[in-house]
């Protein structure tokens, strides 16, 4: 099986690779992860070296609040430091972060079209991460820039920011052409 690499972007007249892979990264998310770790450290420091004299309830609330906020920020941002996209002959799979979670697999039989979006921004979807908007569909946004938009059979879309999205669109369109059922001939009226 051939895999797509950045150096061998398929042109429109070339056959699609057996497997296309792409990635997108947002290094800014590491800053937010460090902030989450700092919140956790603050909570632990408060628990261990607490000079609080106002009571155990206030201390407990501060410690739990700092640790919980730190965990949410830390794990929430690490899940969206990068995204990996893989397109094969049956499906497109999107994996987020280092553990590959959240993960979404969309069968190409559910896809009616693929479009290139030259400028996808977190503002269009309400922020970074795994997003859902009832009127649009779902998206995985890890950075601003080019993206891939799948039009699904249910009328909604799935958008993902990924490097070299134009190449992914060409591969998906080729797969959709290859799997499209033959069109019956039109009636001639004779």
Secondary structure, DSSP 4 states (H G I P E B T S, - for coil): --B--GGGPPPTTSPPPSBEEEEEE-THHHHHHHHHHHHHHHHHHHHHS----S-HHHHHHHHHHHHHHHHHHHHHHHTTSEEEEEE-SSEEEEEETTTT-SEEEEEGGGEEEEEEEEEE-HHHHTSSEEEEETTTEEEEESSSEEEEEEEETTS-EEEEE-TTHHHHHHHHHHHHHHHSPPPPPPP---
